[in-house]
């Protein structure tokens, strides 16, 4: 059964909104875990992270449908790779929680999963800012999230302590804004 475009966009908008909530819960649980509140918050973070990744699948599908051939066939291929990456990342997090893989292996599944999603996000920014298919707001929110991800990676590899917390918090806000722009874009169409 095929969904009509409005229904798909609306459902994807709700999924992006739910991803905002699951990302918030992932952030809270990882903060509690590293704050010493208990070991159970680590697996809870992993499950909320998996949920966030899975919730992103519907927006990827809907945005691919919106863009259509405007960006050429490469955007469709990148979108399919992003969907595969979301699945790999989510499955890796769940496998970690149930004890099938260890933490180091989950870094591999997470890294392999997030790479095509990052490529998709770059493509999303380009399509949003260079075509009329998507609003500029989504493009700029995507650019902000990507820039903060890069800054956080560099800062976290070089420093520790409060600076990393501030930069990580800023990344969290940028990701929430990105998901919010995605939800706004999709719900506005649905």
Residue, then its C-alpha position, 0 to 999 in steps of 0.5 A: x500500500x502506497x501512502x499519498x504524499x500528504x500522509x507521508x509528509x505528515x507522518x515523517x513530520x511526526x517522526x521527526x518530532x518524535x526523534x526530537x523527544x528521543x534525542x532529548x531522552x538520549x541526552x538525559x540518559x547519557x548525562x546521567x550515566x556519565x554523571x554517575x547515576x547508575x549503569x542502567x542509564x548507558x543501555x537506556x541511552x543506547x536504546x533512545x539513540x537507536x530509536x532516534x536513528x529509526x525515527x529518522x528513516x521516515x523523514x529521509x524517505x519523505x524528503x527523497x520523495x519531495x526532492x524527486x528528480x530535482x537533485x538528480x539520481x545521486x540524491x536518491x542513491x545517497x538517501x538509500x545509503x542513509x537509510x541503510x546507515x540508520x539501520x546499521x547504527x540502530x541495530x548496532x545499538x540494540x545488539x550492544x544492549x542485548x550483549x551480542x556485541x561489545x562497546x568497541x564493536x558498537x563504535x564500528x557499527x555506529x561509525x559505519x552507520x553514521x557516515x552515509x547519514x552525514x553524507x546525506x545531511x551534506x546533500x540535504x543542505x545543498x539541495x535545500x540551499x540550491x533548489x526550490x525543493x526544500x526551504x532554506x531554513x532546513x538547509x541552514x539548520x542542517x549546515x549548523x548541525x554539521x558544523x557543530x558535529x565537526x567542532x564537537x569532534x575536534x574539541x572532544x579529541x583535544x580537550x576535556x572537561x567543561x569546554x567539551x560539555x558546552x560544545x556538546x550541549x551546543x551540538x545537542x541544541x543544533x541537532x534539536x533545531x535541525x530535527x525541528x526544521x525537518x518536522x516543520x518542513x514536513x508538517x507544513x507540506x502534510 
